[in-house]
Amino acid sequence: MTAVAVPPAGEPVVVSHRRAPGAGWLVGAGAAVVVLALALRVWGLVTANELFIDEVTYSRLALSVSRGEWPNLAGQPFHLHPPLTFLINGAVIDVFGLSADPTSLVFQLRWVNAVLGAVGVGLAYALLLRVTRPWIAVVGAVVLAADPFVLRNDSRVMLETPAFVFVLAGLLCVLSRRRWVAVLGGVLLGLAVVAKDVAVVPALLPLVLAVVWRKTMPVRQGLAVVAAGLVPYAAYLVALGVTGRLPGWWAAKVGGVRRMAGLDQITGFNSAQAPSLLDALISQLTRFGTSYVLLGLAVPAGLWALRSTRADRRLVGLVASVMGLLGLFALAFGTLEEQMGYFVVVPGVLAVGIAFTEPPRWTLRARPVFTVAAALVVLAGLASAIHARSVRDNAYQQARAYLDTQVPPGSRVGLTSPTAQFALHSGEGNDLHVGTWVSLGALRQHRADYVLTQSRPLSQGYGYASPDLLPWLAKHAQPVFTFSGPTGGDTVVWKLSQAELDAAVSRGQLIPEVVTP
């Protein structure tokens, strides 16, 4: 039987004379918040978010699935992430007959996460109704609908959005009084792990801890739900074993665990080539300031929820706490990537709602201050969301359109960043010949006609080319396309002069790459 919150013995029951909102009001408020969430996600869906390297990768994987194949990149099996999100997107490609061009496909598949993100806001609203008060549920859902960090992730082809939709749906079912619904919740939580491995932390680990933490969940129920949660991934492993793919999966998972533990720092803010985390936070403070506040509140709010007398609130507190602590570990030692914040912010907002419902005694006198602060966070989040959706930040899309229409067919184009390398391939579009030719020597050797650069990734060490390449190009090449955006800085297509390249190389001025492609 599912643990149900009841007042502890001896605790006075407070009777309110205020009329509780009716079911119609609650449904209407939830529908309004979901509509707001969807509107913010589809507004500027193509133009407001710069192309992200992972989006191109995941779109190519979904495209391979739509052809009836196992997820692969150019024939190479892909096991770094489990396949559920690729299966979902692959089915969408099949049903709607979407583009076979991976870069164009990204902008079409963004609709999937936009819809799922709005569904996630609705599920969060339902969870907050379950564990807090109606007005807190509305405010919390509005925060998630408009939070700039959550909004950006929901507007891209990423794995976190579908994974956490399954987490939220699973938690709602686990809190049900019906045993079979709770077991179904375990299956949904297991599907979250088949969407993204790290979802095992917010999906299944809290269930294990719930059995031992203040009897938040009865042992038999906990075992049943966790067992159900293991079924989806077990089925995935069986499929891998039957098809002989288990060794490749194992190698990929060992590498993934080493990255998460910080033993291999390949990507993220702790890697050798990464920019300073503090500099990145400061530079994006105006865009994601409210998100930083929510990230900072996740762990303390989660830990406070663990003290609740109600089992359902303690379970939410466990989810927020374990995910927040994992985020802190990644910040200090592991592979910290910006998308991990999604897994922290969403349960963090739920835990903050619980903290408002059961505030510490020492905060009671200051409650008006905290209420005003919460209102400011909501308003600032809405303002940031409106600004973010109205900004044009689609440099790669515009550069691709320029290269497809304004340069001679068969032109040779050098690419200087990983995103460009994944977004542009030889033979696509205007039959361009592209390559990661990032030094002057390589550009000369391959007789490149053009080179594509983005100032911010190169200056922060995220590109292949040296930052010194930009001033050389400004002096010796002709910018034929320029676009400025908040993500990439100045995106420029430069027309190269073979005479200038020959002269530079003959002088020994090669400007070698800083990262080998």
C-alpha positions as CSV (number, residue, x, y, z in Angstrom):
1,M,0.0,0.0,0.0
2,T,1.3,3.4,-0.9
3,A,2.4,5.7,2.0
4,V,-0.2,8.4,2.4
5,A,0.4,11.6,4.4
6,V,-1.7,12.0,7.5
7,P,-1.2,14.4,10.4
8,P,1.0,12.9,13.1
9,A,-0.6,11.9,16.4
10,G,-1.0,14.8,18.6
11,E,-0.6,17.4,15.9
12,P,-3.5,19.9,15.8
13,V,-5.6,20.0,12.7
14,V,-6.0,23.5,11.4
15,V,-9.4,24.2,9.9
16,S,-9.4,27.0,7.4
17,H,-12.6,28.9,6.7
18,R,-11.4,29.9,3.2
19,R,-13.1,28.0,0.4
20,A,-10.7,25.7,-1.4
21,P,-10.4,26.2,-5.1
22,G,-12.8,24.0,-7.1
23,A,-11.7,21.3,-9.4
24,G,-12.7,23.5,-12.4
25,W,-10.4,26.3,-11.2
26,L,-7.5,23.9,-10.7
27,V,-7.9,22.4,-14.1
28,G,-8.2,25.8,-15.8
29,A,-5.2,27.1,-14.0
30,G,-3.2,24.1,-15.0
31,A,-4.3,24.3,-18.6
32,A,-3.4,28.0,-18.7
33,V,0.1,27.3,-17.5
34,V,0.6,24.6,-20.0
35,V,-0.5,26.9,-22.8
36,L,1.9,29.5,-21.5
37,A,4.7,26.9,-21.5
38,L,4.0,25.8,-25.0
39,A,3.7,29.3,-26.3
40,L,7.1,30.3,-24.9
41,R,8.7,27.1,-26.4
42,V,7.3,27.4,-29.9
43,W,7.9,31.2,-30.1
44,G,11.3,31.6,-31.8
45,L,11.8,27.8,-31.9
46,V,13.9,28.1,-35.0
47,T,15.4,31.5,-34.5
48,A,16.0,32.0,-30.8
49,N,18.5,29.2,-30.1
50,E,21.8,28.7,-31.8
51,L,22.4,25.3,-33.2
52,F,24.1,23.1,-30.6
53,I,26.5,20.3,-31.4
54,D,24.5,17.6,-29.5
55,E,21.4,18.5,-31.4
56,V,23.0,17.6,-34.7
57,T,24.3,14.3,-33.2
58,Y,20.9,13.3,-31.8
59,S,19.1,14.2,-35.0
60,R,21.5,12.0,-37.0
61,L,20.9,9.2,-34.5
62,A,17.1,9.6,-34.8
63,L,17.5,9.6,-38.6
64,S,19.3,6.2,-38.4
65,V,16.6,4.8,-36.2
66,S,13.9,6.0,-38.7
67,R,15.6,3.8,-41.3
68,G,15.1,0.8,-39.2
69,E,18.7,0.7,-37.9
70,W,20.2,0.7,-34.4
71,P,21.4,4.2,-33.4
72,N,24.6,4.9,-35.3
73,L,26.7,7.7,-36.7
74,A,28.0,7.0,-40.2
75,G,27.7,3.3,-39.6
76,Q,29.4,3.4,-36.2
77,P,27.3,2.1,-33.4
78,F,26.4,4.7,-30.7
79,H,26.0,3.5,-27.1
80,L,27.0,6.5,-25.1
81,H,23.3,7.2,-24.4
82,P,20.4,4.8,-24.4
83,P,18.0,4.8,-27.3
84,L,14.5,5.8,-26.1
85,T,14.7,9.5,-27.2
86,F,16.1,8.5,-30.6
87,L,13.3,6.0,-30.9
88,I,10.7,8.7,-30.2
89,N,12.3,11.1,-32.6
90,G,12.8,8.4,-35.2
91,A,9.1,7.6,-35.0
92,V,8.2,11.3,-35.5
93,I,10.5,11.4,-38.6
94,D,8.7,8.4,-40.0
95,V,5.2,9.5,-39.2
96,F,5.6,13.1,-40.5
97,G,8.1,12.4,-43.3
98,L,10.6,14.9,-42.0
99,S,13.8,16.1,-43.8
100,A,16.7,13.7,-44.3
101,D,19.1,16.7,-44.0
102,P,20.4,16.4,-40.4
103,T,20.8,20.2,-39.9
104,S,17.3,21.0,-41.3
105,L,16.0,18.1,-39.2
106,V,17.2,19.7,-36.0
107,F,14.8,22.6,-36.4
108,Q,11.9,20.2,-37.2
109,L,12.6,17.9,-34.2
110,R,12.7,20.8,-31.8
111,W,8.9,20.7,-31.9
112,V,9.0,17.3,-30.1
113,N,10.8,18.7,-27.1
114,A,8.7,21.9,-27.1
115,V,5.6,19.8,-26.7
116,L,7.2,17.5,-24.2
117,G,8.5,20.5,-22.2
118,A,5.0,21.9,-21.9
119,V,3.8,18.4,-20.8
120,G,6.5,18.4,-18.2
121,V,5.3,21.8,-16.9
122,G,1.8,20.3,-16.6
123,L,3.1,17.3,-14.7
124,A,5.1,19.5,-12.4
125,Y,1.9,21.5,-11.7
126,A,0.1,18.3,-10.8
127,L,2.9,17.2,-8.5
128,L,2.9,20.6,-6.8
129,L,-0.8,20.3,-6.3
130,R,-0.2,17.0,-4.7
131,V,2.4,18.1,-2.2
132,T,1.8,21.9,-1.7
133,R,-1.0,24.4,-2.0
134,P,-2.8,25.5,-5.2
135,W,-1.3,29.0,-5.4
136,I,2.2,27.5,-4.9
137,A,1.5,25.0,-7.6
138,V,0.5,27.8,-10.0
139,V,3.6,29.9,-9.2
140,G,5.9,26.9,-9.4
141,A,4.6,25.9,-12.8
142,V,4.9,29.4,-14.1
143,V,8.5,29.5,-12.9
144,L,9.2,26.3,-14.9
145,A,7.3,27.5,-17.9
146,A,9.4,30.6,-18.2
147,D,12.7,29.7,-16.6
148,P,15.3,30.7,-19.2
149,F,17.5,27.6,-18.6
150,V,14.6,25.1,-18.7
151,L,13.2,27.0,-21.7
152,R,16.4,26.8,-23.7
153,N,16.7,23.0,-23.1
154,D,13.1,22.4,-24.0
155,S,13.6,24.3,-27.2
156,R,16.4,22.1,-28.4
157,V,16.8,18.5,-29.4
158,M,18.1,17.3,-26.1
159,L,17.8,14.2,-23.9
160,E,17.0,15.8,-20.6
161,T,13.5,17.0,-21.5
162,P,11.9,13.5,-22.4
163,A,13.8,11.9,-19.6
164,F,12.4,14.2,-17.0
165,V,8.9,14.0,-18.4
166,F,9.1,10.3,-17.5
167,V,10.5,11.1,-14.1
168,L,7.7,13.5,-13.3
169,A,5.0,11.2,-14.6
170,G,6.6,8.3,-12.7
171,L,6.7,10.2,-9.4
172,L,3.0,11.2,-9.8
173,C,2.1,7.5,-10.2
174,V,4.3,6.4,-7.3
175,L,2.4,8.7,-5.0
176,S,-0.9,7.1,-6.0
177,R,-2.9,5.1,-3.5
178,R,-3.4,2.3,-6.0
179,R,-0.6,-0.3,-5.9
180,W,-0.8,-1.0,-9.7
181,V,-0.5,2.7,-10.5
182,A,2.6,2.9,-8.2
183,V,4.1,0.0,-10.1
184,L,3.3,1.6,-13.4
185,G,5.2,4.7,-12.0
186,G,8.2,2.5,-11.5
187,V,8.1,1.5,-15.2
188,L,7.8,5.2,-16.2
189,L,10.8,6.0,-14.0
190,G,12.7,3.1,-15.7
191,L,11.9,4.6,-19.1
192,A,13.5,7.8,-17.9
193,V,16.8,5.9,-17.5
194,V,16.4,4.4,-21.0
195,A,16.1,8.0,-22.2
196,K,19.3,9.2,-20.4
197,D,21.4,7.0,-18.1
198,V,22.0,9.7,-15.5
199,A,18.2,9.8,-14.9
200,V,18.8,6.8,-12.6
201,V,19.8,9.3,-10.0
202,P,16.6,11.3,-9.8
203,A,14.4,8.4,-10.9
204,L,15.4,5.2,-9.0
205,L,18.0,6.2,-6.3
206,P,15.4,8.2,-4.3
207,L,13.1,5.2,-4.2
208,V,15.9,3.1,-2.6
209,L,16.7,5.9,-0.1
210,A,12.9,6.3,0.6
211,V,12.8,2.9,2.2
212,V,15.5,3.8,4.8
213,W,14.8,7.5,5.3
214,R,12.1,7.9,7.9
215,K,10.1,5.1,6.4
216,T,9.1,7.4,3.5
217,M,8.1,4.3,1.5
218,P,7.2,0.8,2.8
219,V,9.8,-1.8,2.1
220,R,7.6,-4.0,0.0
221,Q,6.3,-1.1,-2.1
222,G,9.8,0.2,-2.6
223,L,11.0,-3.2,-3.8
224,A,8.1,-3.6,-6.1
225,V,8.5,-0.1,-7.7
226,V,12.3,-0.4,-8.0
227,A,11.9,-3.8,-9.6
228,A,9.4,-2.4,-12.1
229,G,11.8,0.5,-12.8
230,L,14.6,-2.0,-13.7
231,V,12.5,-3.7,-16.4
232,P,12.9,-1.2,-19.2
233,Y,16.7,-1.0,-19.0
234,A,16.9,-4.8,-18.5
235,A,14.9,-5.2,-21.8
236,Y,17.4,-2.9,-23.5
237,L,20.3,-5.0,-22.2
238,V,18.7,-8.2,-23.5
239,A,18.2,-6.6,-26.9
240,L,21.9,-5.6,-26.9
241,G,23.0,-9.1,-25.9
242,V,20.8,-10.8,-28.5
243,T,22.2,-8.6,-31.3
244,G,25.9,-8.9,-30.1
245,R,26.2,-5.3,-29.1
246,L,26.9,-5.7,-25.4
247,P,30.7,-5.3,-25.6
248,G,30.3,-2.0,-27.4
249,W,27.8,-0.8,-24.9
250,W,30.0,-1.8,-22.0
251,A,33.0,0.1,-23.4
252,A,30.8,3.2,-23.9
253,K,29.4,3.0,-20.4
254,V,32.8,2.6,-18.8
255,G,34.0,5.8,-20.6
256,G,30.8,7.6,-19.6
257,V,31.2,6.7,-15.9
258,R,34.9,7.8,-16.0
259,R,33.8,11.2,-17.4
260,M,31.0,11.6,-14.8
261,A,33.5,10.8,-12.1
262,G,35.9,13.3,-13.4
263,L,38.6,10.7,-14.3
264,D,38.5,11.7,-17.9
265,Q,37.9,15.5,-18.5
266,I,37.0,15.6,-22.2
267,T,34.1,18.1,-22.1
268,G,32.6,20.4,-19.6
269,F,33.8,23.3,-17.5
270,N,36.4,21.2,-15.7
271,S,38.2,20.1,-18.9
272,A,41.6,21.6,-19.8
273,Q,40.3,23.6,-22.8
274,A,37.1,24.9,-21.1
275,P,36.7,28.6,-20.3
276,S,36.4,29.7,-16.7
277,L,33.1,28.7,-15.1
278,L,33.0,32.0,-13.2
279,D,33.6,34.0,-16.4
280,A,30.8,32.0,-18.2
281,L,28.4,32.6,-15.3
282,I,29.1,36.3,-15.2
283,S,28.8,36.7,-19.0
284,Q,25.4,35.1,-19.0
285,L,24.1,36.5,-15.7
286,T,21.5,38.7,-17.5
287,R,20.2,35.7,-19.4
288,F,20.1,33.1,-16.7
289,G,20.3,35.0,-13.4
290,T,17.0,33.5,-12.2
291,S,18.1,30.0,-13.2
292,Y,21.2,30.5,-11.1
293,V,19.0,31.4,-8.1
294,L,17.0,28.2,-8.5
295,L,20.1,26.1,-8.9
296,G,21.4,27.6,-5.6
297,L,18.2,26.8,-3.8
298,A,17.8,23.2,-5.0
299,V,20.0,21.5,-2.4
300,P,18.9,23.5,0.7
301,A,15.2,23.3,-0.3
302,G,15.6,19.5,-0.9
303,L,17.2,18.9,2.4
304,W,14.5,20.9,4.2
305,A,11.8,18.9,2.5
306,L,13.4,15.7,4.0
307,R,12.3,17.0,7.4
308,S,8.6,17.0,6.4
309,T,6.1,15.0,8.3
310,R,4.5,14.0,5.0
311,A,6.0,11.0,3.0
312,D,5.2,12.5,-0.4
313,R,7.0,15.7,0.4
314,R,10.0,13.7,1.7
315,L,10.2,11.7,-1.5
316,V,10.3,14.9,-3.6
317,G,13.0,16.2,-1.2
318,L,15.0,13.1,-1.9
319,V,14.8,13.6,-5.6
320,A,15.9,17.3,-5.3
321,S,18.7,16.5,-2.8
322,V,20.3,13.6,-4.7
323,M,20.3,15.5,-8.0
324,G,21.5,18.7,-6.4
325,L,24.3,16.9,-4.7
326,L,25.3,15.2,-7.9
327,G,25.4,18.7,-9.5
328,L,27.7,19.9,-6.8
329,F,30.0,16.9,-7.3
330,A,30.1,17.6,-11.0
331,L,30.9,21.2,-10.2
332,A,33.8,20.3,-8.0
333,F,35.2,17.1,-9.6
334,G,33.2,15.7,-12.5
335,T,32.2,16.6,-16.0
336,L,30.0,19.7,-15.5
337,E,28.0,20.4,-18.6
338,E,25.3,23.1,-18.8
339,Q,22.5,20.6,-19.6
340,M,22.9,18.9,-16.2
341,G,21.4,22.0,-14.6
342,Y,18.0,20.9,-16.1
343,F,18.0,17.9,-13.8
344,V,18.7,20.2,-10.8
345,V,16.3,23.1,-11.5
346,V,13.1,21.1,-12.1
347,P,13.1,19.1,-8.9
348,G,14.6,22.1,-7.1
349,V,11.5,24.2,-7.9
350,L,9.3,21.4,-6.5
351,A,11.4,21.4,-3.3
352,V,11.2,25.2,-3.0
353,G,7.4,24.9,-3.2
354,I,7.5,22.5,-0.3
355,A,9.7,24.8,1.7
356,F,7.2,27.6,1.1
357,T,4.5,25.2,2.4
358,E,6.4,24.2,5.5
359,P,8.8,27.1,6.1
360,P,11.4,27.0,8.9
361,R,10.1,28.7,12.0
362,W,12.9,31.4,11.9
363,T,11.6,32.5,8.5
364,L,8.0,33.1,9.6
365,R,8.5,36.8,10.5
366,A,10.3,37.3,7.2
367,R,7.7,35.5,5.1
368,P,6.5,38.7,3.4
369,V,10.1,39.3,2.3
370,F,10.4,35.8,0.9
371,T,7.1,36.2,-0.9
372,V,8.2,39.4,-2.5
373,A,11.5,37.8,-3.5
374,A,9.6,34.9,-5.1
375,A,7.4,37.3,-7.0
376,L,10.5,39.1,-8.3
377,V,12.0,35.7,-9.4
378,V,8.8,34.9,-11.3
379,L,8.6,38.4,-13.0
380,A,12.3,38.3,-13.8
381,G,12.0,34.9,-15.2
382,L,9.1,35.9,-17.4
383,A,11.0,39.0,-18.6
384,S,14.1,36.9,-19.4
385,A,12.0,34.4,-21.3
386,I,10.3,37.0,-23.4
387,H,13.7,38.6,-24.2
388,A,15.3,35.3,-25.0
389,R,12.5,34.2,-27.4
390,S,12.6,37.5,-29.2
391,V,16.3,37.5,-29.9
392,R,17.6,36.1,-33.2
393,D,20.4,33.6,-32.4
394,N,20.5,31.3,-35.4
395,A,23.9,32.1,-36.9
396,Y,24.7,28.6,-38.2
397,Q,21.3,28.4,-39.9
398,Q,21.8,31.7,-41.7
399,A,25.4,30.9,-42.5
400,R,24.3,27.5,-44.0
401,A,21.6,29.4,-46.1
402,Y,24.3,31.8,-47.4
403,L,26.7,29.0,-48.3
404,D,23.9,27.1,-50.1
405,T,22.8,30.0,-52.2
406,Q,25.6,32.6,-52.5
407,V,28.8,30.8,-53.1
408,P,29.7,28.8,-56.3
409,P,28.7,25.1,-56.3
410,G,31.6,22.9,-55.3
411,S,33.4,25.6,-53.2
412,R,35.8,24.3,-50.6
413,V,35.0,25.6,-47.0
414,G,37.1,25.2,-43.9
415,L,35.3,24.6,-40.6
416,T,36.8,25.7,-37.3
417,S,34.5,24.4,-34.6
418,P,32.9,21.0,-33.6
419,T,29.4,22.3,-34.2
420,A,30.2,23.4,-37.7
421,Q,31.9,20.1,-38.3
422,F,28.7,18.2,-37.4
423,A,26.3,20.6,-39.1
424,L,28.0,20.8,-42.5
425,H,29.0,17.8,-44.6
426,S,30.5,17.5,-48.0
427,G,27.9,17.0,-50.8
428,E,25.0,18.5,-48.8
429,G,23.3,21.7,-49.8
430,N,25.2,23.4,-52.6
431,D,27.5,20.4,-53.1
432,L,30.2,22.1,-51.0
433,H,33.4,20.4,-50.1
434,V,34.0,21.0,-46.4
435,G,36.7,20.0,-43.9
436,T,38.1,20.8,-40.5
437,W,40.9,22.8,-42.0
438,V,41.7,25.1,-39.1
439,S,45.4,26.2,-39.6
440,L,46.7,28.4,-42.4
441,G,48.8,25.4,-43.5
442,A,45.7,23.2,-43.8
443,L,43.6,25.9,-45.5
444,R,46.4,26.3,-48.1
445,Q,47.0,22.6,-48.5
446,H,43.3,21.9,-49.2
447,R,43.0,25.0,-51.4
448,A,40.1,26.3,-49.3
449,D,37.9,29.1,-50.9
450,Y,36.2,30.1,-47.7
451,V,36.4,29.5,-43.9
452,L,33.6,29.7,-41.4
453,T,34.4,31.1,-37.9
454,Q,32.5,31.9,-34.7
455,S,34.3,34.4,-32.4
456,R,33.0,33.3,-29.0
457,P,33.8,29.5,-29.2
458,L,37.3,30.3,-30.6
459,S,38.1,32.9,-28.0
460,Q,37.0,30.6,-25.2
461,G,38.9,27.6,-26.4
462,Y,35.9,25.6,-27.6
463,G,37.0,25.6,-31.2
464,Y,39.7,23.8,-33.1
465,A,41.4,26.9,-34.5
466,S,43.6,29.2,-32.5
467,P,42.1,32.6,-31.4
468,D,45.0,34.1,-33.4
469,L,43.3,33.0,-36.6
470,L,40.6,35.7,-36.3
471,P,42.9,38.8,-36.4
472,W,44.8,37.3,-39.3
473,L,41.5,36.7,-41.3
474,A,40.4,40.3,-40.4
475,K,43.6,41.6,-42.1
476,H,44.0,39.2,-45.0
477,A,40.6,37.8,-45.9
478,Q,37.2,39.3,-47.0
479,P,34.2,38.8,-44.8
480,V,31.3,38.0,-47.1
481,F,28.7,37.0,-44.5
482,T,28.5,38.2,-40.9
483,F,26.0,37.6,-38.1
484,S,26.2,38.6,-34.4
485,G,24.4,36.6,-31.8
486,P,24.5,36.0,-28.0
487,T,25.7,32.4,-28.2
488,G,28.4,32.4,-30.9
489,G,29.4,36.1,-31.0
490,D,30.4,37.1,-34.5
491,T,29.8,34.3,-37.1
492,V,31.7,35.1,-40.3
493,V,32.2,33.4,-43.7
494,W,35.5,34.6,-44.9
495,K,36.5,34.5,-48.6
496,L,40.2,33.5,-48.7
497,S,42.9,34.7,-51.0
498,Q,45.3,31.9,-52.1
499,A,48.0,34.5,-52.6
500,E,47.7,35.6,-49.0
501,L,47.7,32.0,-47.8
502,D,50.8,31.2,-49.9
503,A,52.6,34.3,-48.5
504,A,51.8,33.4,-44.9
505,V,52.8,29.8,-45.1
506,S,56.1,30.7,-47.0
507,R,56.9,33.0,-44.0
508,G,56.3,30.2,-41.6
509,Q,53.1,31.8,-40.2
510,L,50.9,28.6,-39.9
511,I,48.7,29.5,-36.9
512,P,48.3,25.8,-35.9
513,E,45.2,24.4,-34.4
514,V,44.8,24.4,-30.6
515,V,42.7,21.2,-30.6
516,T,43.2,18.5,-33.2
517,P,39.9,17.8,-35.0
